[in-house]
Amino acid sequence: MPQQSPQPHLLFFTAPTSGPARRMESLLAHLARKERSRLKVSRIEVSENPRLAEKLGVEEVPTLVLVKDRRPVARLEGRVSAPQIERMLAPYLAPEHAPAAA
């Protein structure tokens, strides 16, 4: 059965010259794998997508913007930890369900 509402989308705004953003890469890759059924994660290169960065008010990298139902609902700026990201995401992620028996 298809989901009624689309899953949240976490936008990871980065730049090749940002050391803090590079240090967050593996954290975000792990999060994308761990939450793949409940969250979409996209890496956005600010220099390649300046209009999107401007539209969402991104002024520093790294910045994480959580989008739900096509609207930004939460954000974190600068280098952040996994627990900070998880706290931001918690209210927006659907509860995990145990797989149904076949």
C-alpha positions in Angstrom: 0.0 0.0 0.0 1.5 3.4 -1.0 2.3 5.9 1.8 -0.3 8.6 2.3 2.3 11.3 2.8 5.7 11.5 1.2 8.7 10.7 3.3 10.7 13.6 4.6 13.7 14.7 2.6 16.9 15.8 4.3 19.0 18.2 2.1 22.7 18.3 3.0 24.1 21.5 1.7 27.9 21.3 1.2 30.8 22.7 -0.6 34.1 21.1 -1.6 36.1 23.7 0.3 34.2 23.1 3.6 36.2 20.9 6.0 33.2 20.6 8.4 31.0 19.5 5.6 33.5 16.9 4.5 33.7 15.6 8.0 30.0 15.1 8.1 29.9 13.1 4.8 30.2 9.7 6.4 27.7 10.6 9.1 25.1 11.5 6.5 25.9 8.4 4.4 25.3 6.2 7.4 22.1 8.0 8.2 20.9 7.6 4.6 21.5 3.8 4.8 20.0 3.4 8.3 16.8 5.4 7.6 16.4 4.6 3.9 12.8 3.3 4.4 11.7 6.5 6.3 13.9 9.3 4.9 15.4 10.5 1.7 18.8 12.1 2.0 20.3 14.3 -0.8 23.7 16.0 -1.0 23.4 19.5 -2.5 26.5 21.2 -3.8 25.9 24.9 -3.1 28.0 26.1 -6.1 26.0 23.9 -8.4 22.6 24.8 -6.9 22.8 28.4 -5.8 19.1 29.1 -6.5 17.9 26.3 -4.2 20.4 27.4 -1.5 19.1 31.0 -1.8 15.5 29.9 -1.8 16.0 28.0 1.5 18.2 30.7 3.0 21.4 28.6 3.2 24.2 31.0 4.2 26.8 28.6 5.5 27.9 25.0 4.9 27.2 22.5 6.1 23.5 23.1 6.5 20.9 20.5 6.9 17.3 21.3 5.8 14.5 18.9 6.4 11.7 19.2 3.9 8.3 17.5 4.5 5.3 18.0 2.2 7.4 20.3 0.0 8.1 22.7 2.9 11.2 23.2 5.0 10.2 22.1 8.6 13.6 22.0 10.4 17.2 22.9 9.9 20.7 22.7 11.5 23.6 24.9 10.5 27.3 24.1 10.9 28.9 20.9 11.9 26.5 18.8 14.0 26.6 15.4 15.7 24.5 12.3 15.0 22.4 12.9 18.2 21.6 16.4 17.1 20.4 15.2 13.7 18.4 12.4 15.2 16.6 14.8 17.6 15.8 17.1 14.7 14.4 14.2 12.6 12.5 12.3 15.4 9.2 14.3 15.2 9.0 13.9 11.4 9.9 10.3 10.8 7.2 7.7 10.6 7.5 5.0 13.3 9.3 1.9 12.1 7.0 -1.1 11.7 8.0 -4.7 12.1 7.9 -6.5 8.7 4.6 -8.3 8.2 4.7 -12.1 8.1 4.2 -13.4 4.6 
